[in-house]
């Protein structure tokens, strides 16, 4: 079998990939911005991996008002598990950055490393997926959802009714997707 010098690239996409050809028409400034965004995404992935490892090993960081430090130390302090999958079906699932559940309160924390403000909806969907996966009535427990970004965190304590609404949306949307895949896919 001949040596393939490009085997390490199989399954990856180049920044200037033919399959994402729109870059060919970008001006220089747009190309620079797209590249910076890609690097920021890659850096965010690395930060998430580092945070998960630190939490799993229970290695706290110095007490500084930095997003990563606050997130890691809080997750360790609350006894949270990193990188936990939540699953409704093959069309709706995700991976929570960190969570804990003591039978009374579901706590979910999310690390945001980007420069753009984010929505709490992602964490609400995670909470709904967790309840669906574990057959938990959301009105029977409490929720503490935190997203860490910009050297601080935002906390939301949704009601069980709010999570129930998200659960219903997940069920109906997943049924629509499944039906289309079953009949047209």
NORGI-V638581 format. One record per backbone hydrogen bond with DSSP energy under -1.0 kcal/mol. NH is the residue of the N-H (numbers start at 0). CO is the residue of the C=O. Records with the same first field share a line. If there is no record, write none. Layout:
NH: CO ; CO
//
This chain:
6: 3
8: 5
9: 6
11: 8
16: 13
22: 19
23: 20
24: 21
25: 22
30: 26
31: 27
32: 28
33: 29
34: 30
35: 31
36: 32
37: 33
38: 34
39: 35
40: 36
41: 37
42: 38
43: 39
44: 40
45: 41
46: 42
47: 43
48: 44
49: 45
50: 46
51: 47
52: 48
53: 49
54: 50
55: 51
56: 52
58: 53
63: 61
65: 63
69: 65
70: 66
71: 67
72: 68
73: 69
74: 70
75: 71
76: 72
77: 73
78: 75
79: 74
80: 98
82: 96
83: 95
85: 93
87: 91
88: 91
91: 88
93: 85
95: 83
97: 108
98: 80
99: 106
101: 104
105: 141
106: 99
107: 143
108: 97
109: 145
111: 147
123: 119
124: 120
125: 121
126: 122
127: 123
128: 124
129: 125
130: 126
131: 127
132: 128
133: 129
135: 130
139: 136
141: 103
143: 105
144: 155
145: 107
146: 153
147: 109
148: 151
153: 146
155: 144
162: 158
163: 159
164: 160
165: 161
166: 162
167: 163
168: 164
169: 165
170: 166
171: 167
172: 168
173: 169
174: 170
175: 171
176: 172
177: 173
178: 174
179: 175
180: 176
181: 177
182: 178
183: 179
184: 180
//
